[in-house]
Amino acid sequence: MSNPRLTGLGGGLFSGALMLLFGWLDQRLFGASLTVYGVLFLPVCLLTALWVRRAEPLSAPIAVPIAFALGLLPVAHGGDGVGSRLMGLATALATEVGWLYGGTLLAALVMLVRRIAAASRARRRPAENRR
């Protein structure tokens, strides 16, 4: 799997499943440490942005925040009821917004660099064919 290419949906499923797994592992191994969860989020953002196809550049910056929220489900502190669990999720999203924005910005920057590199290659290709 040196250079996989995921569709937009595949990138969303990849990042969502991985963050859900990381959230569960974080809850079991580290007692639901939000810092550990945030640190694990950054490589998922990077891999998702690198592995999404060039034809779908906006899918990674859209999918990773959803994956962040999905993975918070096992990590967010709350009581036994649905309302308290949702309140814990909202609190975790509000307090860990730095990780969320940082990971989303990382994915967007990687996709932007990939897009610029592709445009540069496309511009260079016709010039090479004229020689």
Buried (B, 14 or more C-beta within 10 A) or exposed (E): EEEEEBBBEBBBBBBBBBBBBBBBBBBEEEEBBBEBBBEBBBEBBBBBBBBBBEEBBEBBBBBBBEBBBBBBBBBBBBEEEEEEBEBBBBBBBEEBEEBBEBBBEBBBBBBEEBEEEEEEEEEEEEEEEEE
